[in-house]
């Protein structure tokens, strides 16, 4: 099982806010589910491009594993591949394929992390 991060440091992270009525899903330590994608932050233009790409991918959450497998044939060093890996790990950790829709922009943490 993937290890959730308590607080983002410099890097790119994937988080998921799942709720029902007035209840929000938290980890055992009372944090939102947060997975590290990579430990550095790409240029703003690259980050925006890959974020909007992931936003489109969020409409096909059930197919993310297959897409990740296909992308692995052309290399695993891209942010897009790492985002898909984090999404697959989040699906596994939360026990659901549907991670919902992405917030309209990446959120920047004061310490340099991007969620």
Biotite code that builds the C-alpha atoms (Angstrom):
import biotite.structure as struc

atoms = struc.array([
    struc.Atom([0.000, 0.000, 0.000], chain_id="A", res_id=1, res_name="UNK", atom_name="CA", element="C"),
    struc.Atom([1.270, 3.494, -0.746], chain_id="A", res_id=2, res_name="UNK", atom_name="CA", element="C"),
    struc.Atom([2.481, 5.634, 2.132], chain_id="A", res_id=3, res_name="UNK", atom_name="CA", element="C"),
    struc.Atom([0.585, 8.859, 2.617], chain_id="A", res_id=4, res_name="UNK", atom_name="CA", element="C"),
    struc.Atom([2.525, 12.050, 3.274], chain_id="A", res_id=5, res_name="UNK", atom_name="CA", element="C"),
    struc.Atom([1.500, 14.186, 6.246], chain_id="A", res_id=6, res_name="UNK", atom_name="CA", element="C"),
    struc.Atom([2.671, 17.532, 4.917], chain_id="A", res_id=7, res_name="UNK", atom_name="CA", element="C"),
    struc.Atom([3.970, 18.482, 1.466], chain_id="A", res_id=8, res_name="UNK", atom_name="CA", element="C"),
    struc.Atom([7.560, 19.607, 1.032], chain_id="A", res_id=9, res_name="UNK", atom_name="CA", element="C"),
    struc.Atom([9.099, 20.773, -2.227], chain_id="A", res_id=10, res_name="UNK", atom_name="CA", element="C"),
    struc.Atom([7.687, 18.674, -5.044], chain_id="A", res_id=11, res_name="UNK", atom_name="CA", element="C"),
    struc.Atom([4.443, 17.656, -6.718], chain_id="A", res_id=12, res_name="UNK", atom_name="CA", element="C"),
    struc.Atom([1.700, 15.837, -4.778], chain_id="A", res_id=13, res_name="UNK", atom_name="CA", element="C"),
    struc.Atom([-1.674, 14.280, -5.470], chain_id="A", res_id=14, res_name="UNK", atom_name="CA", element="C"),
    struc.Atom([-4.413, 14.603, -2.879], chain_id="A", res_id=15, res_name="UNK", atom_name="CA", element="C"),
    struc.Atom([-8.004, 13.465, -2.839], chain_id="A", res_id=16, res_name="UNK", atom_name="CA", element="C"),
    struc.Atom([-10.849, 14.987, -0.873], chain_id="A", res_id=17, res_name="UNK", atom_name="CA", element="C"),
    struc.Atom([-13.660, 12.497, -0.499], chain_id="A", res_id=18, res_name="UNK", atom_name="CA", element="C"),
    struc.Atom([-16.743, 13.419, 1.464], chain_id="A", res_id=19, res_name="UNK", atom_name="CA", element="C"),
    struc.Atom([-20.299, 12.383, 2.185], chain_id="A", res_id=20, res_name="UNK", atom_name="CA", element="C"),
    struc.Atom([-22.695, 14.922, 3.674], chain_id="A", res_id=21, res_name="UNK", atom_name="CA", element="C"),
    struc.Atom([-20.647, 16.526, 6.474], chain_id="A", res_id=22, res_name="UNK", atom_name="CA", element="C"),
    struc.Atom([-17.961, 13.816, 6.776], chain_id="A", res_id=23, res_name="UNK", atom_name="CA", element="C"),
    struc.Atom([-14.521, 14.050, 5.101], chain_id="A", res_id=24, res_name="UNK", atom_name="CA", element="C"),
    struc.Atom([-12.269, 11.019, 4.576], chain_id="A", res_id=25, res_name="UNK", atom_name="CA", element="C"),
    struc.Atom([-8.980, 11.365, 6.490], chain_id="A", res_id=26, res_name="UNK", atom_name="CA", element="C"),
    struc.Atom([-6.010, 9.066, 7.101], chain_id="A", res_id=27, res_name="UNK", atom_name="CA", element="C"),
    struc.Atom([-5.455, 7.360, 10.466], chain_id="A", res_id=28, res_name="UNK", atom_name="CA", element="C"),
    struc.Atom([-3.396, 10.387, 11.527], chain_id="A", res_id=29, res_name="UNK", atom_name="CA", element="C"),
    struc.Atom([-6.232, 12.823, 10.634], chain_id="A", res_id=30, res_name="UNK", atom_name="CA", element="C"),
    struc.Atom([-4.689, 14.154, 7.409], chain_id="A", res_id=31, res_name="UNK", atom_name="CA", element="C"),
    struc.Atom([-6.104, 14.283, 3.895], chain_id="A", res_id=32, res_name="UNK", atom_name="CA", element="C"),
    struc.Atom([-4.831, 11.457, 1.655], chain_id="A", res_id=33, res_name="UNK", atom_name="CA", element="C"),
    struc.Atom([-1.680, 12.930, 0.060], chain_id="A", res_id=34, res_name="UNK", atom_name="CA", element="C"),
    struc.Atom([0.820, 11.080, -2.162], chain_id="A", res_id=35, res_name="UNK", atom_name="CA", element="C"),
    struc.Atom([4.143, 12.393, -3.445], chain_id="A", res_id=36, res_name="UNK", atom_name="CA", element="C"),
    struc.Atom([4.336, 12.382, -7.243], chain_id="A", res_id=37, res_name="UNK", atom_name="CA", element="C"),
    struc.Atom([7.893, 13.684, -7.599], chain_id="A", res_id=38, res_name="UNK", atom_name="CA", element="C"),
    struc.Atom([10.332, 15.579, -5.400], chain_id="A", res_id=39, res_name="UNK", atom_name="CA", element="C"),
    struc.Atom([10.923, 18.562, -7.676], chain_id="A", res_id=40, res_name="UNK", atom_name="CA", element="C"),
    struc.Atom([8.571, 21.114, -9.220], chain_id="A", res_id=41, res_name="UNK", atom_name="CA", element="C"),
    struc.Atom([8.754, 21.499, -13.019], chain_id="A", res_id=42, res_name="UNK", atom_name="CA", element="C"),
    struc.Atom([8.506, 24.842, -14.801], chain_id="A", res_id=43, res_name="UNK", atom_name="CA", element="C"),
    struc.Atom([5.176, 26.587, -14.499], chain_id="A", res_id=44, res_name="UNK", atom_name="CA", element="C"),
    struc.Atom([4.298, 26.009, -18.168], chain_id="A", res_id=45, res_name="UNK", atom_name="CA", element="C"),
    struc.Atom([5.135, 22.294, -17.974], chain_id="A", res_id=46, res_name="UNK", atom_name="CA", element="C"),
    struc.Atom([3.204, 21.897, -14.721], chain_id="A", res_id=47, res_name="UNK", atom_name="CA", element="C"),
    struc.Atom([0.125, 23.619, -16.170], chain_id="A", res_id=48, res_name="UNK", atom_name="CA", element="C"),
    struc.Atom([0.250, 21.501, -19.326], chain_id="A", res_id=49, res_name="UNK", atom_name="CA", element="C"),
    struc.Atom([0.550, 18.226, -17.410], chain_id="A", res_id=50, res_name="UNK", atom_name="CA", element="C"),
    struc.Atom([-2.104, 19.313, -14.899], chain_id="A", res_id=51, res_name="UNK", atom_name="CA", element="C"),
    struc.Atom([-4.636, 20.051, -17.639], chain_id="A", res_id=52, res_name="UNK", atom_name="CA", element="C"),
    struc.Atom([-3.762, 16.712, -19.242], chain_id="A", res_id=53, res_name="UNK", atom_name="CA", element="C"),
    struc.Atom([-4.511, 14.944, -15.928], chain_id="A", res_id=54, res_name="UNK", atom_name="CA", element="C"),
    struc.Atom([-7.745, 16.913, -15.686], chain_id="A", res_id=55, res_name="UNK", atom_name="CA", element="C"),
    struc.Atom([-8.818, 15.314, -18.977], chain_id="A", res_id=56, res_name="UNK", atom_name="CA", element="C"),
    struc.Atom([-7.707, 11.888, -17.746], chain_id="A", res_id=57, res_name="UNK", atom_name="CA", element="C"),
    struc.Atom([-9.958, 12.262, -14.700], chain_id="A", res_id=58, res_name="UNK", atom_name="CA", element="C"),
    struc.Atom([-12.919, 11.482, -16.946], chain_id="A", res_id=59, res_name="UNK", atom_name="CA", element="C"),
    struc.Atom([-11.571, 7.969, -17.550], chain_id="A", res_id=60, res_name="UNK", atom_name="CA", element="C"),
    struc.Atom([-10.424, 6.924, -14.057], chain_id="A", res_id=61, res_name="UNK", atom_name="CA", element="C"),
    struc.Atom([-11.300, 3.239, -14.677], chain_id="A", res_id=62, res_name="UNK", atom_name="CA", element="C"),
    struc.Atom([-8.831, 3.133, -17.605], chain_id="A", res_id=63, res_name="UNK", atom_name="CA", element="C"),
    struc.Atom([-5.896, 4.822, -15.834], chain_id="A", res_id=64, res_name="UNK", atom_name="CA", element="C"),
    struc.Atom([-4.063, 1.518, -15.137], chain_id="A", res_id=65, res_name="UNK", atom_name="CA", element="C"),
    struc.Atom([-4.148, 0.538, -18.807], chain_id="A", res_id=66, res_name="UNK", atom_name="CA", element="C"),
    struc.Atom([-3.040, 3.994, -19.904], chain_id="A", res_id=67, res_name="UNK", atom_name="CA", element="C"),
    struc.Atom([-0.176, 3.900, -17.408], chain_id="A", res_id=68, res_name="UNK", atom_name="CA", element="C"),
    struc.Atom([0.932, 0.530, -18.763], chain_id="A", res_id=69, res_name="UNK", atom_name="CA", element="C"),
    struc.Atom([0.875, 1.861, -22.335], chain_id="A", res_id=70, res_name="UNK", atom_name="CA", element="C"),
    struc.Atom([2.841, 4.962, -21.305], chain_id="A", res_id=71, res_name="UNK", atom_name="CA", element="C"),
    struc.Atom([5.485, 2.856, -19.547], chain_id="A", res_id=72, res_name="UNK", atom_name="CA", element="C"),
    struc.Atom([6.550, 1.500, -22.942], chain_id="A", res_id=73, res_name="UNK", atom_name="CA", element="C"),
    struc.Atom([7.728, 4.967, -23.977], chain_id="A", res_id=74, res_name="UNK", atom_name="CA", element="C"),
    struc.Atom([9.412, 5.887, -20.678], chain_id="A", res_id=75, res_name="UNK", atom_name="CA", element="C"),
    struc.Atom([8.672, 6.422, -17.026], chain_id="A", res_id=76, res_name="UNK", atom_name="CA", element="C"),
    struc.Atom([10.569, 9.667, -16.418], chain_id="A", res_id=77, res_name="UNK", atom_name="CA", element="C"),
    struc.Atom([7.727, 12.038, -17.263], chain_id="A", res_id=78, res_name="UNK", atom_name="CA", element="C"),
    struc.Atom([5.500, 13.899, -14.839], chain_id="A", res_id=79, res_name="UNK", atom_name="CA", element="C"),
    struc.Atom([2.464, 12.531, -16.680], chain_id="A", res_id=80, res_name="UNK", atom_name="CA", element="C"),
    struc.Atom([3.535, 8.940, -16.029], chain_id="A", res_id=81, res_name="UNK", atom_name="CA", element="C"),
    struc.Atom([4.236, 9.760, -12.375], chain_id="A", res_id=82, res_name="UNK", atom_name="CA", element="C"),
    struc.Atom([0.828, 11.435, -12.030], chain_id="A", res_id=83, res_name="UNK", atom_name="CA", element="C"),
    struc.Atom([-0.850, 8.304, -13.387], chain_id="A", res_id=84, res_name="UNK", atom_name="CA", element="C"),
    struc.Atom([1.200, 6.150, -11.004], chain_id="A", res_id=85, res_name="UNK", atom_name="CA", element="C"),
    struc.Atom([0.104, 8.313, -8.072], chain_id="A", res_id=86, res_name="UNK", atom_name="CA", element="C"),
    struc.Atom([-3.527, 8.133, -9.260], chain_id="A", res_id=87, res_name="UNK", atom_name="CA", element="C"),
    struc.Atom([-3.379, 4.322, -9.474], chain_id="A", res_id=88, res_name="UNK", atom_name="CA", element="C"),
    struc.Atom([-1.840, 4.201, -5.984], chain_id="A", res_id=89, res_name="UNK", atom_name="CA", element="C"),
    struc.Atom([-4.537, 6.550, -4.655], chain_id="A", res_id=90, res_name="UNK", atom_name="CA", element="C"),
    struc.Atom([-7.252, 4.363, -6.206], chain_id="A", res_id=91, res_name="UNK", atom_name="CA", element="C"),
    struc.Atom([-5.723, 1.326, -4.519], chain_id="A", res_id=92, res_name="UNK", atom_name="CA", element="C"),
    struc.Atom([-5.314, 3.026, -1.141], chain_id="A", res_id=93, res_name="UNK", atom_name="CA", element="C"),
    struc.Atom([-8.846, 4.436, -1.091], chain_id="A", res_id=94, res_name="UNK", atom_name="CA", element="C"),
    struc.Atom([-10.474, 1.347, -2.582], chain_id="A", res_id=95, res_name="UNK", atom_name="CA", element="C"),
    struc.Atom([-12.228, 3.210, -5.387], chain_id="A", res_id=96, res_name="UNK", atom_name="CA", element="C"),
    struc.Atom([-11.568, 3.819, -9.071], chain_id="A", res_id=97, res_name="UNK", atom_name="CA", element="C"),
    struc.Atom([-13.419, 7.124, -9.178], chain_id="A", res_id=98, res_name="UNK", atom_name="CA", element="C"),
    struc.Atom([-11.242, 9.862, -7.670], chain_id="A", res_id=99, res_name="UNK", atom_name="CA", element="C"),
    struc.Atom([-13.632, 12.573, -8.819], chain_id="A", res_id=100, res_name="UNK", atom_name="CA", element="C"),
    struc.Atom([-12.786, 15.729, -10.729], chain_id="A", res_id=101, res_name="UNK", atom_name="CA", element="C"),
    struc.Atom([-9.702, 17.884, -10.319], chain_id="A", res_id=102, res_name="UNK", atom_name="CA", element="C"),
    struc.Atom([-9.749, 21.340, -8.809], chain_id="A", res_id=103, res_name="UNK", atom_name="CA", element="C"),
    struc.Atom([-9.383, 23.872, -11.617], chain_id="A", res_id=104, res_name="UNK", atom_name="CA", element="C"),
    struc.Atom([-5.744, 24.737, -10.766], chain_id="A", res_id=105, res_name="UNK", atom_name="CA", element="C"),
    struc.Atom([-2.812, 23.256, -8.847], chain_id="A", res_id=106, res_name="UNK", atom_name="CA", element="C"),
    struc.Atom([-2.526, 24.566, -5.298], chain_id="A", res_id=107, res_name="UNK", atom_name="CA", element="C"),
    struc.Atom([0.857, 25.916, -4.184], chain_id="A", res_id=108, res_name="UNK", atom_name="CA", element="C"),
    struc.Atom([1.954, 25.224, -0.632], chain_id="A", res_id=109, res_name="UNK", atom_name="CA", element="C"),
    struc.Atom([4.021, 27.988, 1.073], chain_id="A", res_id=110, res_name="UNK", atom_name="CA", element="C"),
    struc.Atom([7.024, 25.655, 1.401], chain_id="A", res_id=111, res_name="UNK", atom_name="CA", element="C"),
    struc.Atom([7.282, 25.075, -2.370], chain_id="A", res_id=112, res_name="UNK", atom_name="CA", element="C"),
    struc.Atom([5.109, 22.008, -2.846], chain_id="A", res_id=113, res_name="UNK", atom_name="CA", element="C"),
    struc.Atom([2.371, 21.812, -5.461], chain_id="A", res_id=114, res_name="UNK", atom_name="CA", element="C"),
    struc.Atom([-0.767, 19.778, -4.736], chain_id="A", res_id=115, res_name="UNK", atom_name="CA", element="C"),
])
